[in-house]
Amino acid sequence: MRRRKLWSRAAIAGAFSTGFLLTCGLAQAAQMPCSTARVIVPWPAGGESDIITRVFTDAANKLGAKPHLQVVNVTGQAGNKGTKDALAAPADGCTVFNVHQSIISAYLTGRTDFTWDAFIPIGGVTVTAMILGAHPSAPFTDLKTLQAYAKANPDKVLAGASLGSTSHFNLARMQNALGVKFKYVAYDGTRERMTALLSNTIQLGQLSETAAAQYMKSGELKVLGLVYKDKSALVPAMKTAKEQGFDISVGTNRGFMLQKGTPKPVVDYYIDLVKKVAANKDFIRQIEEKGSFIWSVGGNDYAKWWEQEFKDWKADAIAVGLYKPQGKS
């Protein structure tokens, strides 16, 4: 079985067993003024964030989450509309925010004037590796032939992305590694980008592991490379970027946050709940079947991860010319 985690299952169980036992007590102490809490996904239904968050909320509810969790898709502005909705929500535990690195890239590219530290990080749960896919008619078959074609035809390769989000930023990092330039076409979420890629409206796009397995088998798409440090268990034939001579590894890390000012008992309750779900065998199985990996980190460790991730992404943004924060002189 594949294991790509910050903590093993055994470590999670041991380190947080006390926290898990306290979950019910924390729920009572928190005294949240709602029977159902919104879990805001700032992306359309059917995309990776939506699917993973629904698996998470189903698992949390089966484990007795109080309040009951319900996914709400607040879409638009490449994820920023939902992020702003979550930011403006009362700090009472009745609105939880599903987040990944787009909250960093949106700030670095000037689309928002706030970033991850406007929230309280409560826990990370999954990581999804970047896979670069292309329409079968595209005149390249791997990263090296993509590089050669794009160098000979600058701004001719149409790449789909949610501008200012991780899909845009990751492709920009990829183009920088290849020393080429893509022409970007804006889409609001994963489903829209996949539709465009399958219809040959665009030539290049980011895939999930399960999508890569499905469409490679059907011949509807071809995979140019797995832009991650490890091999794929679902599609072992995929060559990594490193195997093709490019030292770059990219993943989308998903987790949850609360509003600044949320009472500590509420924060503690959700930290324990997220850890409990991440250790649940059925949740782990479903996440791995969907082509992502368990990435369990909570509380202060999760905040420290965001702090370092922001520094790394800022350096990358400067390197690829995407660093344009609001108010910068």
Backbone hydrogen bonds in HBPLUS format (Angstrom, degrees):
<---DONOR---> <-ACCEPTOR-->    atom                        ^
c    i                          cat <-CA-CA->   ^        H-A-AA   ^      H-
h    n   atom  resd res      DA  || num        DHA   H-A  angle D-A-AA Bond
n    s   type  num  typ     dist DA aas  dist angle  dist       angle   num
A0012-ILE N   A0008-SER O   2.91 MM   4  6.15 159.9  1.95 153.2 158.6     1
A0013-ALA N   A0009-ARG O   2.89 MM   4  6.13 166.3  1.91 153.4 157.0     2
A0014-GLY N   A0010-ALA O   2.90 MM   4  6.10 160.6  1.94 148.9 154.4     3
A0015-ALA N   A0011-ALA O   2.80 MM   4  5.78 169.2  1.81 152.1 155.9     4
A0016-PHE N   A0012-ILE O   3.05 MM   4  5.89 152.3  2.13 145.6 151.5     5
A0020-PHE N   A0016-PHE O   2.86 MM   4  6.16 154.5  1.93 157.5 165.0     6
A0021-LEU N   A0017-SER O   3.09 MM   4  6.34 155.3  2.16 146.9 152.7     7
A0022-LEU N   A0018-THR O   3.22 MM   4  6.47 132.1  2.46 138.2 150.5     8
A0022-LEU N   A0019-GLY O   3.11 MM   3  5.11 133.7  2.33  94.7 107.6     9
A0023-THR N   A0020-PHE O   3.13 MM   3  5.28 160.2  2.17 105.8 112.0    10
A0025-GLY N   A0022-LEU O   3.00 MM   3  5.22 110.4  2.50 103.9 120.6    11
A0026-LEU N   A0022-LEU O   2.86 MM   4  6.07 159.0  1.90 164.1 171.3    12
A0027-ALA N   A0023-THR O   2.95 MM   4  6.19 151.6  2.03 148.4 156.4    13
A0028-GLN N   A0024-CYS O   3.17 MM   4  6.50 150.6  2.26 145.6 152.3    14
A0029-ALA N   A0025-GLY O   2.92 MM   4  6.17 159.2  1.96 147.6 154.0    15
A0030-ALA N   A0026-LEU O   2.78 MM   4  5.81 145.8  1.89 148.6 156.7    16
A0068-HIS N   A0035-SER O   2.98 MM  33  6.19 150.1  2.07 150.4 141.5    17
A0037-ALA N   A0068-HIS O   2.71 MM  31  6.05 160.5  1.75 164.5 171.4    18
A0070-GLN N   A0037-ALA O   2.99 MM  33  6.19 153.1  2.06 170.4 168.8    19
A0038-ARG N   A0094-CYS O   2.90 MM  56  6.12 147.6  2.00 153.3 142.6    20
A0096-VAL N   A0038-ARG O   2.75 MM  58  6.08 169.5  1.76 162.4 164.9    21
A0039-VAL N   A0070-GLN O   2.81 MM  31  5.72 146.5  1.92 148.4 144.3    22
A0072-VAL N   A0039-VAL O   3.04 MM  33  5.83 161.7  2.07 134.8 133.8    23
A0040-ILE N   A0096-VAL O   2.77 MM  56  6.18 145.5  1.89 176.6 168.0    24
A0098-ASN N   A0040-ILE O   2.96 MM  58  5.95 171.7  1.97 161.8 162.6    25
A0041-VAL N   A0072-VAL O   2.96 MM  31  6.09 163.5  1.99 147.7 150.6    26
A0074-VAL N   A0041-VAL O   3.05 MM  33  6.21 153.8  2.12 141.3 149.6    27
A0051-ILE N   A0047-GLY O   2.93 MM   4  6.14 167.8  1.95 159.3 162.5    28
A0052-ILE N   A0048-GLU O   2.93 MM   4  6.04 175.0  1.94 158.6 160.2    29
A0053-THR N   A0049-SER O   2.95 MM   4  5.96 157.1  2.00 143.9 150.9    30
A0054-ARG N   A0050-ASP O   2.97 MM   4  6.14 151.5  2.05 146.9 154.5    31
A0055-VAL N   A0051-ILE O   3.04 MM   4  6.34 152.9  2.12 148.2 155.5    32
A0056-PHE N   A0052-ILE O   2.96 MM   4  6.23 153.2  2.03 143.7 151.5    33
A0057-THR N   A0053-THR O   2.83 MM   4  6.10 166.9  1.85 153.8 156.2    34
A0058-ASP N   A0054-ARG O   2.99 MM   4  6.01 159.0  2.03 143.3 149.3    35
A0059-ALA N   A0055-VAL O   3.10 MM   4  6.25 158.9  2.14 143.4 149.0    36
A0060-ALA N   A0056-PHE O   2.86 MM   4  6.14 159.7  1.90 153.9 160.2    37
A0061-ASN N   A0057-THR O   2.88 MM   4  5.99 162.5  1.91 149.2 153.6    38
A0062-LYS N   A0058-ASP O   3.03 MM   4  6.21 151.9  2.11 144.2 151.7    39
A0063-LEU N   A0059-ALA O   3.06 MM   4  6.28 135.2  2.27 139.0 151.0    40
A0063-LEU N   A0060-ALA O   3.11 MM   3  5.07 128.2  2.40  92.8 106.8    41
A0065-ALA N   A0060-ALA O   3.05 MM   5  5.49 146.5  2.16 135.2 140.2    42
A0064-GLY N   A0061-ASN O   3.04 MM   3  5.05 157.5  2.09 101.4 107.2    43
A0079-GLY N   A0076-GLY O   3.19 MM   3  5.79 130.7  2.45 113.3 122.7    44
A0081-LYS N   A0076-GLY O   3.28 MM   5  5.41 165.0  2.30 140.0 137.8    45
A0080-ASN N   A0077-GLN O   3.05 MM   3  5.16 166.2  2.07 112.2 114.1    46
A0083-THR N   A0079-GLY O   3.28 MM   4  6.43 153.1  2.35 141.3 149.2    47
A0084-LYS N   A0080-ASN O   2.94 MM   4  6.06 158.4  1.99 145.0 149.7    48
A0085-ASP N   A0081-LYS O   2.99 MM   4  6.24 150.0  2.08 144.1 153.0    49
A0086-ALA N   A0082-GLY O   2.93 MM   4  6.18 158.7  1.98 148.1 153.0    50
A0087-LEU N   A0083-THR O   2.92 MM   4  6.14 152.9  1.99 144.7 152.8    51
A0088-ALA N   A0084-LYS O   3.01 MM   4  6.16 147.3  2.12 143.9 151.2    52
A0089-ALA N   A0086-ALA O   3.30 MM   3  5.24 153.0  2.37  98.9 106.8    53
A0097-PHE N   A0257-MET O   2.99 MM 160  5.11 168.9  2.00 154.4 154.1    54
A0257-MET N   A0097-PHE O   2.88 MM 160  5.11 146.1  1.99 140.2 151.1    55
A0099-VAL N   A0255-GLY O   2.95 MM 156  5.45 165.2  1.97 136.9 141.2    56
A0255-GLY N   A0099-VAL O   2.95 MM 156  5.45 154.7  2.02 154.6 162.0    57
A0103-ILE N   A0100-HIS O   3.24 MM   3  6.52 175.8  2.24 139.9 138.6    58
A0104-ILE N   A0101-GLN O   2.91 MM   3  5.27 145.4  2.03 108.3 118.6    59
A0105-SER N   A0101-GLN O   3.06 MM   4  6.47 163.6  2.09 155.4 158.5    60
A0106-ALA N   A0102-SER O   2.85 MM   4  5.76 157.0  1.90 143.4 149.0    61
A0107-TYR N   A0104-ILE O   3.11 MM   3  5.36 121.3  2.47 102.0 115.8    62
A0108-LEU N   A0104-ILE O   2.95 MM   4  6.23 167.9  1.96 158.8 162.4    63
A0109-THR N   A0105-SER O   2.98 MM   4  5.99 148.5  2.08 145.2 151.8    64
A0111-ARG N   A0106-ALA O   2.80 MM   5  5.05 138.6  1.97 163.7 165.6    65
A0112-THR N   A0106-ALA O   3.25 MM   6  5.70 136.6  2.45 122.9 119.5    66
A0110-GLY N   A0107-TYR O   3.07 MM   3  5.15 162.3  2.10 106.9 111.8    67
A0324-LYS N   A0108-LEU O   2.65 MM 216  5.83 157.3  1.70 160.3 168.2    68
A0118-ALA N   A0115-THR O   3.07 MM   3  5.93 160.8  2.10 131.1 132.9    69
A0119-PHE N   A0116-TRP O   3.11 MM   3  5.94 165.7  2.13 124.9 127.9    70
A0120-ILE N   A0258-LEU O   2.76 MM 138  5.05 166.7  1.77 149.2 151.6    71
A0258-LEU N   A0120-ILE O   2.88 MM 138  5.05 154.5  1.95 138.7 146.7    72
A0122-ILE N   A0256-PHE O   3.00 MM 134  5.81 169.7  2.01 150.1 149.5    73
A0299-GLY N   A0122-ILE O   3.24 MM 177  5.02 167.7  2.26 117.5 117.4    74
A0123-GLY N   A0256-PHE O   3.42 MM 133  5.54 154.9  2.49 145.6 142.6    75
A0256-PHE N   A0123-GLY O   2.82 MM 133  5.54 151.2  1.90 154.6 164.2    76
A0124-GLY N   A0297-VAL O   2.71 MM 173  5.18 166.4  1.73 161.8 166.6    77
A0297-VAL N   A0124-GLY O   3.39 MM 173  5.18 157.0  2.45 126.1 128.2    78
A0125-VAL N   A0254-ARG O   2.87 MM 129  6.04 178.4  1.87 156.7 156.9    79
A0295-TRP N   A0125-VAL O   2.75 MM 170  4.84 172.1  1.76 118.8 120.0    80
A0126-THR N   A0254-ARG O   3.29 MM 128  5.30 167.3  2.31 141.0 144.8    81
A0254-ARG N   A0126-THR O   2.84 MM 128  5.30 158.0  1.89 143.6 151.1    82
A0127-VAL N   A0293-PHE O   2.92 MM 166  5.35 142.0  2.07 142.5 152.6    83
A0293-PHE N   A0127-VAL O   2.99 MM 166  5.35 153.9  2.06 145.6 154.0    84
A0128-THR N   A0252-THR O   2.87 MM 124  5.06 153.0  1.95 132.8 141.1    85
A0252-THR N   A0128-THR O   2.78 MM 124  5.06 162.2  1.81 141.7 145.9    86
A0130-MET N   A0250-VAL O   3.02 MM 120  5.66 157.2  2.07 154.9 148.0    87
A0227-VAL N   A0130-MET O   2.77 MM  97  5.28 142.1  1.92 148.3 159.7    88
A0207-LEU N   A0131-ILE O   2.70 MM  76  5.02 164.9  1.72 152.2 156.7    89
A0132-LEU N   A0225-GLY O   2.98 MM  93  5.56 163.9  2.01 168.3 170.1    90
A0224-LEU N   A0132-LEU O   2.82 MM  92  5.54 163.0  1.85 160.8 166.2    91
A0133-GLY N   A0205-GLY O   2.81 MM  72  5.40 173.3  1.82 175.9 174.0    92
A0205-GLY N   A0133-GLY O   3.02 MM  72  5.40 149.8  2.12 150.3 151.5    93
A0134-ALA N   A0222-LYS O   2.84 MM  88  5.39 156.9  1.89 160.8 166.7    94
A0222-LYS N   A0134-ALA O   2.94 MM  88  5.39 166.2  1.96 159.1 162.4    95
A0135-HIS N   A0203-GLN O   3.20 MM  68  5.34 144.5  2.33 126.4 134.2    96
A0138-ALA N   A0135-HIS O   2.93 MM   3  5.48 163.8  1.95 122.5 127.9    97
A0146-LEU N   A0142-ASP O   2.94 MM   4  6.07 149.2  2.04 147.3 156.9    98
A0147-GLN N   A0143-LEU O   2.90 MM   4  6.03 156.0  1.95 141.1 147.6    99
A0148-ALA N   A0144-LYS O   3.01 MM   4  6.27 159.5  2.05 144.3 149.3   100
A0149-TYR N   A0145-THR O   2.96 MM   4  6.07 164.2  1.99 144.7 149.0   101
A0150-ALA N   A0146-LEU O   2.85 MM   4  5.94 169.7  1.87 156.1 159.5   102
A0151-LYS N   A0147-GLN O   2.98 MM   4  6.05 150.0  2.07 145.4 153.2   103
A0152-ALA N   A0148-ALA O   3.15 MM   4  6.31 150.4  2.24 140.5 148.1   104
A0153-ASN N   A0149-TYR O   2.82 MM   4  5.97 127.5  2.10 141.4 157.2   105
A0156-LYS N   A0153-ASN O   3.15 MM   3  5.51 143.6  2.28 140.6 135.3   106
A0155-ASP N   A0181-LYS O   3.38 MM  26  5.58 159.9  2.42 129.4 130.8   107
A0183-LYS N   A0157-VAL O   2.89 MM  26  5.84 179.1  1.89 157.1 156.8   108
A0203-GLN N   A0158-LEU O   2.93 MM  45  5.35 146.9  2.04 134.1 144.3   109
A0204-LEU N   A0158-LEU O   3.02 MM  46  6.18 147.9  2.13 159.9 160.9   110
A0159-ALA N   A0183-LYS O   2.85 MM  24  5.97 164.9  1.87 150.8 155.4   111
A0185-VAL N   A0159-ALA O   2.86 MM  26  5.99 153.8  1.93 150.6 152.4   112
A0160-GLY N   A0204-LEU O   3.00 MM  44  6.40 161.6  2.04 163.9 161.6   113
A0161-ALA N   A0185-VAL O   3.04 MM  24  6.23 157.5  2.09 161.3 161.7   114
A0187-TYR N   A0161-ALA O   2.90 MM  26  5.75 145.7  2.02 132.0 138.1   115
A0165-SER N   A0162-SER O   2.84 MM   3  5.48 154.6  1.90 147.8 149.9   116
A0168-HIS N   A0165-SER O   3.17 MM   3  5.44 125.0  2.49 103.6 116.4   117
A0169-PHE N   A0165-SER O   2.90 MM   4  6.13 169.5  1.91 157.4 160.9   118
A0170-ASN N   A0166-THR O   2.67 MM   4  5.64 168.7  1.68 155.4 158.5   119
A0171-LEU N   A0167-SER O   3.35 MM   4  6.23 154.5  2.42 127.1 133.6   120
A0172-ALA N   A0168-HIS O   2.91 MM   4  6.15 149.2  2.01 145.3 154.8   121
A0173-ARG N   A0169-PHE O   2.89 MM   4  6.21 150.0  1.98 147.5 155.7   122
A0174-MET N   A0170-ASN O   2.93 MM   4  6.18 147.2  2.04 139.8 149.4   123
A0175-GLN N   A0171-LEU O   2.77 MM   4  6.05 157.4  1.82 149.8 155.5   124
A0176-ASN N   A0172-ALA O   2.97 MM   4  6.13 148.3  2.07 139.9 148.5   125
A0177-ALA N   A0173-ARG O   2.98 MM   4  6.25 150.4  2.07 141.4 149.1   126
A0178-LEU N   A0174-MET O   2.97 MM   4  6.26 145.2  2.09 145.8 155.5   127
A0179-GLY N   A0175-GLN O   2.82 MM   4  5.88 122.3  2.16 134.8 150.2   128
A0180-VAL N   A0175-GLN O   3.00 MM   5  5.26 163.3  2.03 147.6 151.4   129
A0193-ARG N   A0189-GLY O   3.17 MM   4  6.44 158.5  2.22 150.8 157.2   130
A0194-MET N   A0190-THR O   2.87 MM   4  6.10 158.5  1.92 157.0 163.2   131
A0195-THR N   A0191-ARG O   3.01 MM   4  6.24 157.8  2.06 149.8 155.3   132
A0196-ALA N   A0192-GLU O   3.08 MM   4  6.31 158.8  2.13 145.2 150.7   133
A0197-LEU N   A0193-ARG O   2.91 MM   4  6.14 151.9  1.99 146.8 154.9   134
A0198-LEU N   A0194-MET O   2.89 MM   4  6.07 163.8  1.92 153.4 157.3   135
A0199-SER N   A0195-THR O   3.06 MM   4  6.16 142.6  2.21 140.9 150.5   136
A0201-THR N   A0196-ALA O   2.86 MM   5  4.92 142.9  2.00 157.8 158.6   137
A0202-ILE N   A0196-ALA O   3.37 MM   6  5.80 151.4  2.46 120.0 118.8   138
A0200-ASN N   A0197-LEU O   3.24 MM   3  5.15 161.3  2.28 102.0 107.2   139
A0212-ALA N   A0208-SER O   2.94 MM   4  6.11 157.0  2.00 146.3 152.9   140
A0213-ALA N   A0209-GLU O   2.99 MM   4  6.26 157.9  2.04 145.8 151.4   141
A0214-GLN N   A0210-THR O   2.95 MM   4  6.15 162.8  1.98 148.5 153.1   142
A0215-TYR N   A0211-ALA O   2.90 MM   4  5.99 176.8  1.90 157.7 158.8   143
A0216-MET N   A0212-ALA O   2.94 MM   4  5.77 147.7  2.05 142.0 150.2   144
A0217-LYS N   A0213-ALA O   3.27 MM   4  6.23 157.5  2.33 137.5 143.2   145
A0218-SER N   A0214-GLN O   3.13 MM   4  6.41 152.2  2.21 143.0 150.7   146
A0219-GLY N   A0215-TYR O   2.94 MM   4  5.75 125.6  2.24 128.8 141.4   147
A0220-GLU N   A0215-TYR O   3.08 MM   5  5.17 118.9  2.47 140.1 150.7   148
A0221-LEU N   A0215-TYR O   3.38 MM   6  5.25 164.6  2.41 121.8 119.0   149
A0226-LEU N   A0239-LYS O   2.90 MM  13  6.02 163.5  1.93 142.0 147.3   150
A0241-ALA N   A0226-LEU O   2.87 MM  15  5.88 134.8  2.07 148.8 143.0   151
A0250-VAL N   A0227-VAL O   2.73 MM  23  5.73 173.5  1.73 142.1 143.1   152
A0238-MET N   A0235-VAL O   3.07 MM   3  5.90 164.9  2.09 124.9 129.0   153
A0244-GLN N   A0241-ALA O   2.98 MM   3  5.09 135.6  2.18  97.3 110.5   154
A0246-PHE N   A0241-ALA O   2.87 MM   5  5.13 165.4  1.89 138.6 136.1   155
A0245-GLY N   A0242-LYS O   3.00 MM   3  5.00 162.2  2.03 105.0 109.5   156
A0248-ILE N   A0246-PHE O   3.01 MM   2  5.87 126.0  2.31 109.9  94.3   157
A0262-THR N   A0259-GLN O   3.18 MM   3  5.84 147.3  2.29 140.0 139.1   158
A0266-VAL N   A0263-PRO O   3.00 MM   3  5.45 126.6  2.29 110.6 124.0   159
A0267-VAL N   A0263-PRO O   3.07 MM   4  6.42 160.2  2.11 153.0 159.2   160
A0268-ASP N   A0264-LYS O   2.81 MM   4  5.98 170.3  1.82 162.0 164.1   161
A0269-TYR N   A0265-PRO O   2.99 MM   4  6.06 149.1  2.09 134.3 142.8   162
A0270-TYR N   A0266-VAL O   3.07 MM   4  6.38 164.5  2.10 154.4 156.7   163
A0271-ILE N   A0267-VAL O   2.92 MM   4  6.16 156.3  1.98 153.9 161.2   164
A0272-ASP N   A0268-ASP O   3.06 MM   4  6.24 165.7  2.08 149.0 152.0   165
A0273-LEU N   A0269-TYR O   2.93 MM   4  6.19 151.8  2.01 145.6 154.5   166
A0274-VAL N   A0270-TYR O   2.90 MM   4  6.03 167.0  1.91 153.2 155.2   167
A0275-LYS N   A0271-ILE O   3.14 MM   4  6.35 163.8  2.17 148.0 152.4   168
A0276-LYS N   A0272-ASP O   2.92 MM   4  6.05 152.6  2.00 144.6 152.6   169
A0277-VAL N   A0273-LEU O   2.97 MM   4  6.24 159.1  2.01 153.5 158.0   170
A0278-ALA N   A0274-VAL O   3.00 MM   4  6.21 162.1  2.03 150.0 155.1   171
A0279-ALA N   A0275-LYS O   3.18 MM   4  6.37 128.6  2.46 138.7 150.3   172
A0279-ALA N   A0276-LYS O   3.29 MM   3  5.32 141.3  2.45  96.3 106.8   173
A0280-ASN N   A0277-VAL O   2.98 MM   3  5.09 159.8  2.02 108.9 115.4   174
A0284-ILE N   A0280-ASN O   2.97 MM   4  6.23 164.6  1.99 158.8 163.3   175
A0285-ARG N   A0281-LYS O   2.96 MM   4  6.16 160.8  2.00 147.3 152.4   176
A0286-GLN N   A0282-ASP O   3.03 MM   4  6.25 164.5  2.06 148.5 152.1   177
A0287-ILE N   A0283-PHE O   2.96 MM   4  6.15 162.6  1.99 155.3 160.1   178
A0288-GLU N   A0284-ILE O   3.00 MM   4  6.18 164.6  2.03 152.6 156.6   179
A0289-GLU N   A0285-ARG O   2.95 MM   4  6.14 151.3  2.03 147.2 155.7   180
A0290-LYS N   A0286-GLN O   3.10 MM   4  6.29 134.0  2.32 138.7 149.9   181
A0290-LYS N   A0287-ILE O   3.13 MM   3  5.16 132.2  2.37  95.1 108.0   182
A0292-SER N   A0287-ILE O   3.16 MM   5  5.60 165.7  2.19 152.7 149.1   183
A0291-GLY N   A0288-GLU O   3.14 MM   3  5.20 162.3  2.17 105.2 108.7   184
A0302-TYR N   A0299-GLY O   3.09 MM   3  5.33 123.8  2.42 101.5 115.2   185
A0303-ALA N   A0299-GLY O   3.11 MM   4  6.51 152.9  2.19 148.9 156.9   186
A0304-LYS N   A0300-ASN O   2.91 MM   4  6.18 155.1  1.98 148.6 155.3   187
A0305-TRP N   A0301-ASP O   2.97 MM   4  6.19 147.7  2.07 139.3 148.2   188
A0306-TRP N   A0302-TYR O   3.06 MM   4  6.38 157.7  2.12 147.6 152.4   189
A0307-GLU N   A0303-ALA O   3.01 MM   4  6.29 154.3  2.08 146.7 153.9   190
A0308-GLN N   A0304-LYS O   3.10 MM   4  6.37 160.1  2.14 149.7 153.3   191
A0309-GLU N   A0305-TRP O   2.84 MM   4  6.00 161.6  1.87 153.9 160.1   192
A0310-PHE N   A0306-TRP O   2.88 MM   4  5.99 157.2  1.93 149.4 154.3   193
A0311-LYS N   A0307-GLU O   3.33 MM   4  6.59 157.5  2.39 139.5 144.7   194
A0312-ASP N   A0308-GLN O   2.99 MM   4  6.31 160.4  2.03 153.5 158.7   195
A0313-TRP N   A0309-GLU O   2.87 MM   4  6.05 165.0  1.89 154.3 158.3   196
A0314-LYS N   A0310-PHE O   2.87 MM   4  5.96 153.2  1.94 147.7 155.3   197
A0315-ALA N   A0311-LYS O   3.13 MM   4  6.35 159.4  2.18 144.5 149.3   198
A0316-ASP N   A0312-ASP O   3.04 MM   4  6.36 155.1  2.11 144.9 152.0   199
A0317-ALA N   A0313-TRP O   2.75 MM   4  5.94 156.8  1.80 149.4 156.1   200
A0318-ILE N   A0314-LYS O   3.00 MM   4  6.24 157.6  2.05 151.2 156.1   201
A0319-ALA N   A0315-ALA O   3.06 MM   4  6.26 154.1  2.13 141.6 149.1   202
A0320-VAL N   A0316-ASP O   2.95 MM   4  6.24 149.8  2.05 153.8 160.5   203
A0322-LEU N   A0317-ALA O   2.79 MM   5  4.79 147.9  1.90 148.2 149.5   204
A0321-GLY N   A0318-ILE O   3.36 MM   3  5.18 157.9  2.42  97.1 103.5   205
A0328-LYS N   A0325-PRO O   3.30 MM   3  5.77 160.0  2.34 130.9 131.1   206
